Amino acid sequence: MIRKSIMVLLAVAILATSGFAQASKAKWDGAKKQFALEKGVKLRVGVDNDKWGTQIVAMWDRMHPEAQGAVEYVNFGSAGGIDMITQLQGEAPDVCLVVDNEIARGVQSLLNLDKILQNLGANVAMEPYFSNTNPEIKKGTVKFVPAAYNGMAFAWNKTMMEALKLDSSDKNKDGLPDAFDTWEKIFALAKKWQNDRPSYQGKPVNIVYPMSLDEVWSGYSNLTAAGWEIFKEGDPTKPGFEKAEFAKGLDFVKAASDAMISVEANGAKTPGASMTWRWDDALNNQTAPFFLAGTWMDINGAEVKGAYDIKFSRLPTWGGKQLTPFVASKGFVINGFSKFPSAASELYRLLFTKEGMQLMIGNSGYIPALKAGSPINPDYSADQNKSEMNLAFKTGVIWPLPAALLPANKGKQGMDVYYNIGLNLLFRAVWDGERTPADVQAEAVKLSTDWLVSNNK
């Protein structure tokens, strides 16, 4: 086994003269029900942790003893798989883990999957992730099959809640504590604590929920409190900030502020500028009973170290509406410049077997993004946290990160408008009481319109 970093790959990269991958057809062996292996095959699979990579290699060696040692893994971290392929081409991994919204900018460098793999993806992968990342599926073009969710679920610290004498029972078995299954109930708790601040493990509990404002990716769910969805019309030039639902999402932020769900040690409301990424702190240091947790976080490790129990569910409702976090997917692509497209297709097939999925949940933080009843769904009995997170994603309202490119500027995604117009400053202003939701909405509409005029050309 040789573990190579992206820096080493960059150093040895030999760029092909063409910017486009050449079409290659994998060969299916119907008798063996597998793809044929080319003579002298050597493959690299790109993943984001050593443990999982090691197990993928071991699975290949078990399934293909005639080609033991033909596969090695590359650990290139959490992102950048598409960039590796487009920049390194033939020197990049043959099969690579990527985030779904990366596909659009590198689609020309990816191998079109064989019909066998296309049908496999259609049968097992969770919608809408499969169809949204393969817009030309009706033309027989499929470049990506989602393998895992990549996002955040609502989390609550059962041990902490019980120590604080909060009812944590879940009689309807929906994953949420019945006494706190709406934001109205959670806000009421925060208001009560203003006059009766509890302590946990010798420290006052100043945060009920560490809402994110200054980090807008995980703060997106706040805006969905009345059903708003960015780019709901499917047009990357129409983010929808003018919608009434967006204004009501800002009302949700104001309601959270009025309830003072996060205060400082002196009892003053936490400033909007400090409402940043605090999810890891809630998990590892038990600073709040309710929070969001990501699929990449070491939940099991935190529980063992701290001797507490974290539960997972869909987000609570507000005004009867289900809040919705961004939940992307990660999946695999085949490098269009691979010298061994048939063997790469065989490795790809193995990743989408029940054994392949079991290896993923046992050796990474990922939750498979598979349809209910899929024949390759793994057994979650050994990991209660993943089982609960899986249910949270399946019962919550989720959708992929919009990945559409601007029609007049293929170098930018429509979603760039969300990250580049200073929305965090507007959210802060609502939280701090400096501006009304209506005023902030008007500013968001103006800023997004100006940004699109400047960038969509």
VOPAGU-2260 file (C-alpha; in pm, 1 decimal, decimal comma):
REM VOPAGU-2260
SITE   aa  ch    i         X         Y         Z
SITE  MET   A    0       0,0       0,0       0,0
SITE  ILE   A    1     130,9     339,8     -94,8
SITE  ARG   A    2     -52,3     639,2      50,0
SITE  LYS   A    3      -9,8     943,0    -173,6
SITE  SER   A    4    -112,8    1296,8     -91,2
SITE  ILE   A    5    -249,3    1546,8    -335,4
SITE  MET   A    6      78,3    1738,4    -314,3
SITE  VAL   A    7     271,5    1436,6    -437,0
SITE  LEU   A    8      21,6    1388,0    -716,4
SITE  LEU   A    9      57,4    1749,0    -818,9
SITE  ALA   A   10     430,8    1706,8    -830,6
SITE  VAL   A   11     413,9    1409,0   -1064,9
SITE  ALA   A   12     121,8    1527,5   -1276,4
SITE  ILE   A   13     155,6    1486,0   -1650,6
SITE  LEU   A   14    -121,0    1683,2   -1814,1
SITE  ALA   A   15    -282,6    1548,2   -2126,8
SITE  THR   A   16    -301,1    1779,0   -2424,7
SITE  SER   A   17    -678,7    1765,9   -2447,4
SITE  GLY   A   18    -910,5    1918,9   -2188,3
SITE  PHE   A   19   -1171,8    1654,0   -2255,8
SITE  ALA   A   20   -1180,7    1291,4   -2148,7
SITE  GLN   A   21   -1189,0    1034,3   -2421,6
SITE  ALA   A   22   -1492,3     804,7   -2426,9
SITE  SER   A   23   -1409,9     449,8   -2319,0
SITE  LYS   A   24   -1642,6     155,1   -2299,3
SITE  ALA   A   25   -1627,6     -91,4   -2012,5
SITE  LYS   A   26   -1671,4    -460,9   -2094,7
SITE  TRP   A   27   -1935,3    -655,2   -1900,2
SITE  ASP   A   28   -1884,1   -1027,6   -1845,5
SITE  GLY   A   29   -2239,1   -1163,5   -1824,3
SITE  ALA   A   30   -2128,2   -1509,1   -1711,8
SITE  LYS   A   31   -1926,6   -1376,6   -1418,0
SITE  LYS   A   32   -2160,0   -1078,9   -1358,9
SITE  GLN   A   33   -1870,4    -840,4   -1334,8
SITE  PHE   A   34   -1670,5    -607,3   -1552,8
SITE  ALA   A   35   -1365,0    -750,0   -1724,5
SITE  LEU   A   36   -1022,1    -648,4   -1602,3
SITE  GLU   A   37    -766,9    -519,5   -1850,3
SITE  LYS   A   38    -427,3    -687,2   -1861,1
SITE  GLY   A   39    -175,5    -532,0   -1622,8
SITE  VAL   A   40    -443,5    -330,9   -1444,5
SITE  LYS   A   41    -336,5     -71,5   -1187,6
SITE  LEU   A   42    -601,2     146,0   -1023,0
SITE  ARG   A   43    -617,2     422,0    -763,4
SITE  VAL   A   44    -930,4     503,0    -564,7
SITE  GLY   A   45    -954,9     849,1    -412,3
SITE  VAL   A   46   -1125,3     876,3     -72,3
SITE  ASP   A   47   -1094,0    1099,9     231,8
SITE  ASN   A   48    -967,4     875,6     508,7
SITE  ASP   A   49    -708,2     602,2     543,9
SITE  LYS   A   50    -922,4     349,9     728,1
SITE  TRP   A   51   -1187,5     340,6     456,5
SITE  GLY   A   52    -928,1     339,2     179,9
SITE  THR   A   53    -750,0      42,8     336,2
SITE  GLN   A   54   -1074,7    -152,7     355,7
SITE  ILE   A   55   -1166,0     -78,5      -6,6
SITE  VAL   A   56    -830,0    -219,6    -115,0
SITE  ALA   A   57    -885,5    -528,8     102,4
SITE  MET   A   58   -1232,8    -579,5     -50,3
SITE  TRP   A   59   -1086,2    -567,1    -400,6
SITE  ASP   A   60    -819,3    -822,2    -308,1
SITE  ARG   A   61   -1086,2   -1056,6    -165,7
SITE  MET   A   62   -1315,2   -1025,8    -465,8
SITE  HIS   A   63   -1036,2   -1036,1    -723,4
SITE  PRO   A   64    -757,9   -1265,6    -600,9
SITE  GLU   A   65    -635,6   -1285,2    -959,8
SITE  ALA   A   66    -555,9    -912,8    -942,3
SITE  GLN   A   67    -441,4    -870,1    -582,9
SITE  GLY   A   68    -240,6    -554,3    -533,0
SITE  ALA   A   69    -390,2    -390,5    -841,1
SITE  VAL   A   70    -570,1    -124,2    -635,3
SITE  GLU   A   71    -425,5     138,1    -403,7
SITE  TYR   A   72    -598,6     429,0    -235,1
SITE  VAL   A   73    -526,3     800,4    -233,0
SITE  ASN   A   74    -633,2    1009,1      66,5
SITE  PHE   A   75    -686,1    1360,1     -71,4
SITE  GLY   A   76    -892,8    1508,2     211,3
SITE  SER   A   77   -1250,5    1627,0     218,4
SITE  ALA   A   78   -1287,9    1805,3    -116,5
SITE  GLY   A   79   -1130,3    1870,8    -451,5
SITE  GLY   A   80   -1185,9    1539,4    -627,5
SITE  ILE   A   81   -1315,3    1697,2    -946,4
SITE  ASP   A   82   -1029,3    1946,9    -951,6
SITE  MET   A   83    -780,3    1661,2    -925,0
SITE  ILE   A   84    -930,1    1496,5   -1232,3
SITE  THR   A   85    -958,0    1812,3   -1442,6
SITE  GLN   A   86    -606,3    1929,2   -1354,9
SITE  LEU   A   87    -414,9    1600,4   -1320,5
SITE  GLN   A   88    -621,2    1400,0   -1567,6
SITE  GLY   A   89    -445,3    1064,6   -1623,7
SITE  GLU   A   90    -245,2    1101,5   -1302,0
SITE  ALA   A   91    -555,2    1151,0   -1085,4
SITE  PRO   A   92    -735,7     855,9    -917,5
SITE  ASP   A   93    -930,0     629,0   -1151,9
SITE  VAL   A   94   -1230,8     620,7    -920,2
SITE  CYS   A   95   -1284,5     923,9    -700,8
SITE  LEU   A   96   -1512,5    1036,9    -417,3
SITE  VAL   A   97   -1659,6    1381,3    -493,2
SITE  VAL   A   98   -1926,5    1620,1    -366,2
SITE  ASP   A   99   -2233,4    1631,2    -589,8
SITE  ASN   A  100   -2220,1    2005,4    -659,9
SITE  GLU   A  101   -1865,1    1969,2    -798,3
SITE  ILE   A  102   -1987,5    1763,4   -1093,6
SITE  ALA   A  103   -2107,7    2048,5   -1314,0
SITE  ARG   A  104   -1767,7    2213,4   -1343,0
SITE  GLY   A  105   -1582,5    1898,4   -1443,9
SITE  VAL   A  106   -1839,6    1686,7   -1622,7
SITE  GLN   A  107   -1639,3    1680,6   -1948,7
SITE  SER   A  108   -1352,8    1501,3   -1770,0
SITE  LEU   A  109   -1564,5    1216,7   -1633,8
SITE  LEU   A  110   -1636,4     880,3   -1791,9
SITE  ASN   A  111   -1996,5     813,6   -1884,3
SITE  LEU   A  112   -2094,8     517,1   -1668,6
SITE  ASP   A  113   -2175,4     186,5   -1833,0
SITE  LYS   A  114   -2547,7     101,3   -1861,6
SITE  ILE   A  115   -2505,9    -162,5   -1589,8
SITE  LEU   A  116   -2388,4     105,0   -1346,5
SITE  GLN   A  117   -2649,0     353,3   -1466,1
SITE  ASN   A  118   -2926,7     106,3   -1390,7
SITE  LEU   A  119   -2769,6      24,2   -1055,6
SITE  GLY   A  120   -2769,2     391,7    -960,0
SITE  ALA   A  121   -3129,8     441,6   -1068,4
SITE  ASN   A  122   -3238,7     139,9    -861,7
SITE  VAL   A  123   -3055,0     206,7    -535,4
SITE  ALA   A  124   -2964,2     576,6    -502,3
SITE  MET   A  125   -3172,2     825,2    -306,3
SITE  GLU   A  126   -3365,1    1082,8    -502,0
SITE  PRO   A  127   -3342,6    1363,9    -588,4
SITE  TYR   A  128   -2964,3    1331,6    -562,0
SITE  PHE   A  129   -2926,2    1086,7    -849,7
SITE  SER   A  130   -3138,6    1266,9   -1108,7
SITE  ASN   A  131   -3033,5    1620,2   -1010,0
SITE  THR   A  132   -2665,7    1544,0   -1060,7
SITE  ASN   A  133   -2731,0    1368,8   -1391,0
SITE  PRO   A  134   -2947,8    1616,0   -1587,8
SITE  GLU   A  135   -2888,2    1431,9   -1916,9
SITE  ILE   A  136   -2991,9    1093,2   -1786,7
SITE  LYS   A  137   -3265,2    1065,5   -2051,7
SITE  LYS   A  138   -2990,9    1090,2   -2313,4
SITE  GLY   A  139   -2805,5     800,7   -2152,5
SITE  THR   A  140   -2546,6    1020,5   -1982,3
SITE  VAL   A  141   -2474,6     939,5   -1616,6
SITE  LYS   A  142   -2147,5    1047,4   -1455,8
SITE  PHE   A  143   -2219,5    1016,8   -1082,3
SITE  VAL   A  144   -2399,1     788,0    -838,6
SITE  PRO   A  145   -2452,2     931,6    -487,9
SITE  ALA   A  146   -2316,9     705,7    -215,1
SITE  ALA   A  147   -2360,7     904,4     105,8
SITE  TYR   A  148   -2527,4    1204,4     263,1
SITE  ASN   A  149   -2299,5    1499,1     332,7
SITE  GLY   A  150   -2478,6    1734,1     568,1
SITE  MET   A  151   -2620,3    1802,8     910,6
SITE  ALA   A  152   -2900,8    1658,2    1121,3
SITE  PHE   A  153   -3073,0    1792,7    1431,1
SITE  ALA   A  154   -2911,0    1656,7    1746,8
SITE  TRP   A  155   -3008,5    1657,0    2112,4
SITE  ASN   A  156   -2808,0    1557,9    2415,7
SITE  LYS   A  157   -3029,9    1311,3    2602,4
SITE  THR   A  158   -2791,0    1283,7    2897,3
SITE  MET   A  159   -2776,4    1659,8    2938,4
SITE  MET   A  160   -3153,1    1697,2    2905,5
SITE  GLU   A  161   -3220,3    1439,0    3174,6
SITE  ALA   A  162   -2968,4    1601,8    3407,8
SITE  LEU   A  163   -3152,1    1932,3    3354,1
SITE  LYS   A  164   -3486,6    1763,0    3434,5
SITE  LEU   A  165   -3613,7    1809,2    3079,0
SITE  ASP   A  166   -3850,8    1549,4    2939,3
SITE  SER   A  167   -3662,7    1350,9    2673,3
SITE  SER   A  168   -3931,2    1089,1    2603,1
SITE  ASP   A  169   -4013,8    1013,3    2241,4
SITE  LYS   A  170   -4342,3     824,5    2255,3
SITE  ASN   A  171   -4426,1     873,7    1887,3
SITE  LYS   A  172   -4083,5     739,6    1785,5
SITE  ASP   A  173   -4009,3    1017,1    1537,2
SITE  GLY   A  174   -3662,4    1078,0    1679,1
SITE  LEU   A  175   -3756,2    1407,3    1848,7
SITE  PRO   A  176   -3829,2    1447,1    2220,7
SITE  ASP   A  177   -4206,5    1505,0    2234,0
SITE  ALA   A  178   -4173,7    1798,5    2474,4
SITE  PHE   A  179   -3942,8    1982,8    2231,3
SITE  ASP   A  180   -4058,2    1880,9    1884,0
SITE  THR   A  181   -4137,4    2239,3    1776,2
SITE  TRP   A  182   -3931,3    2557,7    1785,9
SITE  GLU   A  183   -4214,0    2725,0    1977,2
SITE  LYS   A  184   -4147,8    2480,3    2263,7
SITE  ILE   A  185   -3770,7    2530,0    2241,6
SITE  PHE   A  186   -3808,5    2910,1    2240,5
SITE  ALA   A  187   -4038,2    2884,7    2543,3
SITE  LEU   A  188   -3764,4    2692,2    2726,7
SITE  ALA   A  189   -3512,1    2964,0    2641,5
SITE  LYS   A  190   -3746,4    3232,3    2778,4
SITE  LYS   A  191   -3796,2    3032,7    3098,8
SITE  TRP   A  192   -3421,9    3001,1    3146,0
SITE  GLN   A  193   -3380,9    3378,9    3143,3
SITE  ASN   A  194   -3534,4    3385,1    3488,9
SITE  ASP   A  195   -3413,7    3047,2    3608,0
SITE  ARG   A  196   -3073,7    2973,7    3454,7
SITE  PRO   A  197   -2981,7    2604,4    3507,9
SITE  SER   A  198   -2633,9    2462,0    3556,5
SITE  TYR   A  199   -2482,9    2148,1    3410,2
SITE  GLN   A  200   -2159,5    1992,0    3528,3
SITE  GLY   A  201   -2097,5    2297,7    3744,3
SITE  LYS   A  202   -2145,2    2553,7    3463,7
SITE  PRO   A  203   -2447,9    2769,1    3370,2
SITE  VAL   A  204   -2616,9    2664,6    3045,9
SITE  ASN   A  205   -2620,4    2982,9    2839,4
SITE  ILE   A  206   -2711,9    2831,4    2503,4
SITE  VAL   A  207   -3031,5    2644,3    2420,4
SITE  TYR   A  208   -2943,5    2616,5    2050,2
SITE  PRO   A  209   -2622,4    2762,2    1898,3
SITE  MET   A  210   -2795,4    2906,4    1590,8
SITE  SER   A  211   -2553,0    2996,3    1313,3
SITE  LEU   A  212   -2583,3    3337,8    1151,1
SITE  ASP   A  213   -2232,0    3438,1    1054,3
SITE  GLU   A  214   -2165,1    3100,3     888,4
SITE  VAL   A  215   -2437,5    3098,5     625,2
SITE  TRP   A  216   -2407,6    2738,0     503,4
SITE  SER   A  217   -2531,6    2578,6     825,1
SITE  GLY   A  218   -2746,1    2886,8     888,9
SITE  TYR   A  219   -2952,5    2811,6     577,3
SITE  SER   A  220   -3206,9    2604,9     770,1
SITE  ASN   A  221   -3317,7    2920,1     958,3
SITE  LEU   A  222   -3443,0    3067,7     631,8
SITE  THR   A  223   -3659,7    2764,6     554,2
SITE  ALA   A  224   -3880,9    2808,4     861,5
SITE  ALA   A  225   -4177,5    2909,2     644,6
SITE  GLY   A  226   -4097,4    2681,7     350,8
SITE  TRP   A  227   -3853,9    2901,5     156,8
SITE  GLU   A  228   -3617,5    2717,8     -77,8
SITE  ILE   A  229   -3339,2    2887,6    -268,7
SITE  PHE   A  230   -3375,8    2857,4    -649,4
SITE  LYS   A  231   -3712,0    2687,3    -602,7
SITE  GLU   A  232   -3803,8    2767,4    -963,6
SITE  GLY   A  233   -3495,1    2582,7   -1088,4
SITE  ASP   A  234   -3347,1    2898,1   -1241,4
SITE  PRO   A  235   -2990,4    2978,8   -1120,7
SITE  THR   A  236   -3059,7    3350,7   -1177,6
SITE  LYS   A  237   -3362,3    3353,7    -944,5
SITE  PRO   A  238   -3258,4    3282,7    -583,7
SITE  GLY   A  239   -3597,8    3391,7    -453,8
SITE  PHE   A  240   -3502,6    3646,9    -188,6
SITE  GLU   A  241   -3814,6    3848,1    -280,2
SITE  LYS   A  242   -4047,3    3566,7    -171,3
SITE  ALA   A  243   -4271,5    3612,3     131,9
SITE  GLU   A  244   -4135,7    3284,5     269,5
SITE  PHE   A  245   -3784,9    3430,8     282,4
SITE  ALA   A  246   -3907,7    3724,0     492,8
SITE  LYS   A  247   -4078,6    3481,1     728,4
SITE  GLY   A  248   -3750,1    3293,0     761,4
SITE  LEU   A  249   -3600,6    3619,6     884,6
SITE  ASP   A  250   -3895,5    3642,1    1124,8
SITE  PHE   A  251   -3780,4    3308,0    1264,6
SITE  VAL   A  252   -3435,5    3453,1    1332,8
SITE  LYS   A  253   -3600,3    3747,8    1511,5
SITE  ALA   A  254   -3817,2    3511,4    1717,3
SITE  ALA   A  255   -3505,7    3317,8    1821,6
SITE  SER   A  256   -3339,4    3645,6    1915,7
SITE  ASP   A  257   -3641,1    3761,1    2116,9
SITE  ALA   A  258   -3638,0    3427,2    2301,4
SITE  MET   A  259   -3265,6    3477,3    2371,8
SITE  ILE   A  260   -3170,3    3121,7    2279,9
SITE  SER   A  261   -2803,4    3215,7    2320,8
SITE  VAL   A  262   -2664,7    3450,4    2586,2
SITE  GLU   A  263   -2325,3    3542,7    2725,3
SITE  ALA   A  264   -2197,0    3472,5    3076,7
SITE  ASN   A  265   -2335,2    3808,3    3193,2
SITE  GLY   A  266   -2683,8    3724,4    3063,3
SITE  ALA   A  267   -2667,5    3959,4    2765,1
SITE  LYS   A  268   -2780,2    3824,1    2428,8
SITE  THR   A  269   -2493,7    3679,3    2225,2
SITE  PRO   A  270   -2394,7    3935,3    1956,7
SITE  GLY   A  271   -2481,2    3839,3    1600,6
SITE  ALA   A  272   -2112,4    3855,9    1504,5
SITE  SER   A  273   -2045,9    3573,6    1753,2
SITE  MET   A  274   -2318,7    3348,2    1615,2
SITE  THR   A  275   -2067,9    3150,5    1412,5
SITE  TRP   A  276   -1989,3    2779,8    1378,8
SITE  ARG   A  277   -2042,0    2643,5    1731,7
SITE  TRP   A  278   -2168,5    2295,9    1646,9
SITE  ASP   A  279   -1845,6    2115,6    1737,4
SITE  ASP   A  280   -1840,9    2290,3    2074,0
SITE  ALA   A  281   -2196,0    2173,0    2146,3
SITE  LEU   A  282   -2101,0    1815,4    2058,7
SITE  ASN   A  283   -1765,7    1792,4    2233,0
SITE  ASN   A  284   -1815,8    2027,8    2528,6
SITE  GLN   A  285   -2191,7    1993,0    2589,5
SITE  THR   A  286   -2259,9    2366,4    2574,1
SITE  ALA   A  287   -2624,1    2327,9    2456,2
SITE  PRO   A  288   -2894,1    2060,0    2471,6
SITE  PHE   A  289   -2994,3    2111,7    2105,6
SITE  PHE   A  290   -2764,6    2160,1    1804,2
SITE  LEU   A  291   -2677,7    2040,9    1454,2
SITE  ALA   A  292   -2428,4    1762,6    1388,2
SITE  GLY   A  293   -2253,9    1680,5    1061,2
SITE  THR   A  294   -2197,9    1341,8     904,3
SITE  TRP   A  295   -1821,9    1407,4     918,7
SITE  MET   A  296   -1814,6    1459,4    1297,4
SITE  ASP   A  297   -1680,6    1190,6    1530,5
SITE  ILE   A  298   -2006,3    1137,6    1718,1
SITE  ASN   A  299   -1913,1     800,1    1863,4
SITE  GLY   A  300   -1577,0     928,7    1983,2
SITE  ALA   A  301   -1737,9    1229,0    2153,5
SITE  GLU   A  302   -1992,1    1009,1    2330,1
SITE  VAL   A  303   -1729,9     767,2    2457,6
SITE  LYS   A  304   -1500,7    1044,5    2576,2
SITE  GLY   A  305   -1775,4    1243,1    2746,4
SITE  ALA   A  306   -1993,7     949,5    2862,5
SITE  TYR   A  307   -2315,1    1092,5    2720,1
SITE  ASP   A  308   -2581,4     997,4    2465,7
SITE  ILE   A  309   -2658,9    1207,0    2157,4
SITE  LYS   A  310   -2980,0    1144,4    1961,3
SITE  PHE   A  311   -3062,9    1252,6    1604,2
SITE  SER   A  312   -3377,2    1351,1    1418,7
SITE  ARG   A  313   -3526,6    1578,2    1157,4
SITE  LEU   A  314   -3541,6    1944,4    1259,3
SITE  PRO   A  315   -3836,9    2062,1    1471,0
SITE  THR   A  316   -4119,8    2254,8    1304,2
SITE  TRP   A  317   -4206,4    2622,9    1337,4
SITE  GLY   A  318   -4563,1    2729,8    1268,0
SITE  GLY   A  319   -4619,2    2373,9    1151,5
SITE  LYS   A  320   -4349,3    2399,3     882,1
SITE  GLN   A  321   -4053,0    2164,8     866,5
SITE  LEU   A  322   -3714,0    2339,4     867,6
SITE  THR   A  323   -3468,4    2207,0     613,5
SITE  PRO   A  324   -3087,1    2196,7     630,4
SITE  PHE   A  325   -2859,7    2180,2     330,5
SITE  VAL   A  326   -2777,5    1811,8     281,4
SITE  ALA   A  327   -2554,3    1740,6     -14,1
SITE  SER   A  328   -2433,5    1399,9    -120,5
SITE  LYS   A  329   -2096,6    1248,5    -190,1
SITE  GLY   A  330   -2052,9     976,7    -443,4
SITE  PHE   A  331   -1812,3     831,6    -693,1
SITE  VAL   A  332   -1707,9     919,5   -1045,5
SITE  ILE   A  333   -1474,6     745,8   -1289,0
SITE  ASN   A  334   -1187,5     948,8   -1427,5
SITE  GLY   A  335   -1244,5     985,2   -1800,2
SITE  PHE   A  336    -867,4     964,2   -1853,7
SITE  SER   A  337    -830,1     629,1   -1676,9
SITE  LYS   A  338    -614,5     379,9   -1866,2
SITE  PHE   A  339    -829,8      97,5   -1729,3
SITE  PRO   A  340   -1195,4     199,5   -1770,0
SITE  SER   A  341   -1334,5    -153,9   -1747,3
SITE  ALA   A  342   -1148,2    -240,9   -1427,2
SITE  ALA   A  343   -1241,1     101,8   -1288,4
SITE  SER   A  344   -1605,0      16,9   -1360,3
SITE  GLU   A  345   -1560,9    -309,3   -1170,5
SITE  LEU   A  346   -1417,4    -127,7    -869,6
SITE  TYR   A  347   -1707,7     116,0    -894,9
SITE  ARG   A  348   -1954,7    -174,6    -894,5
SITE  LEU   A  349   -1797,9    -321,0    -579,7
SITE  LEU   A  350   -1837,1      10,9    -398,2
SITE  PHE   A  351   -2211,6     -11,4    -463,4
SITE  THR   A  352   -2262,7    -358,2    -319,8
SITE  LYS   A  353   -2399,0    -429,2      27,2
SITE  GLU   A  354   -2047,4    -516,3     139,5
SITE  GLY   A  355   -1918,4    -189,9      -4,9
SITE  MET   A  356   -2182,5       9,5     182,2
SITE  GLN   A  357   -2108,8    -182,1     503,8
SITE  LEU   A  358   -1741,3     -94,8     470,9
SITE  MET   A  359   -1832,9     270,8     428,6
SITE  ILE   A  360   -2044,6     299,0     744,0
SITE  GLY   A  361   -1796,0      93,6     943,0
SITE  ASN   A  362   -1489,4     293,5     839,7
SITE  SER   A  363   -1611,8     649,3     784,6
SITE  GLY   A  364   -1865,8     893,3     922,1
SITE  TYR   A  365   -2088,3     866,3     615,6
SITE  ILE   A  366   -2453,5     759,5     599,6
SITE  PRO   A  367   -2548,3     585,4     271,7
SITE  ALA   A  368   -2786,5     790,2      56,6
SITE  LEU   A  369   -2992,8     491,0     -50,8
SITE  LYS   A  370   -3360,7     434,3    -115,6
SITE  ALA   A  371   -3562,2     258,6     152,6
SITE  GLY   A  372   -3570,0    -110,3      66,8
SITE  SER   A  373   -3260,0     -90,1    -150,5
SITE  PRO   A  374   -3093,8    -435,3    -165,4
SITE  ILE   A  375   -2757,1    -281,4     -78,0
SITE  ASN   A  376   -2873,6    -104,1     239,9
SITE  PRO   A  377   -2623,2    -197,0     513,0
SITE  ASP   A  378   -2692,1    -323,9     864,2
SITE  TYR   A  379   -2692,9     -38,5    1118,2
SITE  SER   A  380   -2726,6    -258,8    1426,5
SITE  ALA   A  381   -2366,7    -193,9    1530,9
SITE  ASP   A  382   -2403,2     185,9    1516,7
SITE  GLN   A  383   -2716,0     340,1    1670,4
SITE  ASN   A  384   -2603,7     692,3    1583,8
SITE  LYS   A  385   -2580,7     619,4    1212,7
SITE  SER   A  386   -2917,2     443,4    1226,7
SITE  GLU   A  387   -3077,5     753,2    1381,4
SITE  MET   A  388   -2903,2     990,1    1141,2
SITE  ASN   A  389   -3018,7     777,2     849,8
SITE  LEU   A  390   -3378,6     808,5     974,7
SITE  ALA   A  391   -3333,9    1184,0    1022,1
SITE  PHE   A  392   -3231,3    1229,0     659,4
SITE  LYS   A  393   -3506,3    1003,3     528,4
SITE  THR   A  394   -3787,2    1165,9     727,6
SITE  GLY   A  395   -3671,8    1527,3     700,1
SITE  VAL   A  396   -3725,4    1744,7     395,6
SITE  ILE   A  397   -3386,9    1762,3     224,2
SITE  TRP   A  398   -3252,2    1847,7    -116,0
SITE  PRO   A  399   -2913,9    1868,4    -285,0
SITE  LEU   A  400   -2713,8    2188,1    -292,8
SITE  PRO   A  401   -2812,0    2366,3    -615,3
SITE  ALA   A  402   -2527,8    2320,8    -861,5
SITE  ALA   A  403   -2656,1    2489,7   -1178,3
SITE  LEU   A  404   -2412,3    2723,3   -1352,6
SITE  LEU   A  405   -2503,3    3077,7   -1450,2
SITE  PRO   A  406   -2634,5    3071,3   -1808,7
SITE  ALA   A  407   -2401,5    3346,8   -1933,1
SITE  ASN   A  408   -2102,8    3258,4   -1715,6
SITE  LYS   A  409   -2024,2    2888,0   -1692,2
SITE  GLY   A  410   -1740,5    2967,2   -1454,3
SITE  LYS   A  411   -1980,0    3043,1   -1169,1
SITE  GLN   A  412   -2258,3    2854,6    -998,7
SITE  GLY   A  413   -2584,3    3022,9    -911,9
SITE  MET   A  414   -2524,2    2931,7    -546,0
SITE  ASP   A  415   -2229,1    3172,2    -541,5
SITE  VAL   A  416   -2480,0    3452,9    -492,6
SITE  TYR   A  417   -2577,7    3306,4    -156,0
SITE  TYR   A  418   -2218,5    3308,7     -29,9
SITE  ASN   A  419   -2092,4    3633,9    -182,8
SITE  ILE   A  420   -2335,4    3916,5    -103,4
SITE  GLY   A  421   -2276,8    3945,7     270,9
SITE  LEU   A  422   -2594,6    3774,3     389,8
SITE  ASN   A  423   -2426,3    3707,1     723,7
SITE  LEU   A  424   -2420,0    4080,6     793,3
SITE  LEU   A  425   -2791,0    4103,5     720,5
SITE  PHE   A  426   -2871,3    3809,1     946,1
SITE  ARG   A  427   -2665,2    3967,8    1222,7
SITE  ALA   A  428   -2863,3    4290,5    1187,3
SITE  VAL   A  429   -3194,6    4109,1    1235,9
SITE  TRP   A  430   -3063,2    3917,4    1536,9
SITE  ASP   A  431   -2914,4    4230,1    1696,7
SITE  GLY   A  432   -3238,0    4422,7    1641,8
SITE  GLU   A  433   -3070,3    4682,5    1422,0
SITE  ARG   A  434   -3286,9    4620,1    1114,5
SITE  THR   A  435   -3631,9    4474,9    1051,2
SITE  PRO   A  436   -3682,7    4155,5     850,8
SITE  ALA   A  437   -3859,5    4359,9     580,6
SITE  ASP   A  438   -3566,9    4600,4     552,0
SITE  VAL   A  439   -3315,7    4315,6     535,8
SITE  GLN   A  440   -3518,8    4135,2     271,7
SITE  ALA   A  441   -3517,3    4444,5      48,5
SITE  GLU   A  442   -3140,0    4471,3      89,5
SITE  ALA   A  443   -3091,5    4102,1       3,8
SITE  VAL   A  444   -3296,7    4145,6    -314,8
SITE  LYS   A  445   -3090,4    4447,9    -420,6
SITE  LEU   A  446   -2754,6    4286,6    -342,4
SITE  SER   A  447   -2841,6    3964,9    -525,4
SITE  THR   A  448   -2974,7    4152,0    -828,4
SITE  ASP   A  449   -2658,5    4362,1    -850,9
SITE  TRP   A  450   -2437,0    4054,1    -807,7
SITE  LEU   A  451   -2613,8    3865,4   -1085,5
SITE  VAL   A  452   -2588,0    4161,6   -1322,7
SITE  SER   A  453   -2212,2    4175,3   -1258,2
SITE  ASN   A  454   -2144,2    3802,4   -1272,7
SITE  ASN   A  455   -2392,1    3655,6   -1521,7
SITE  LYS   A  456   -2222,0    3784,9   -1833,6
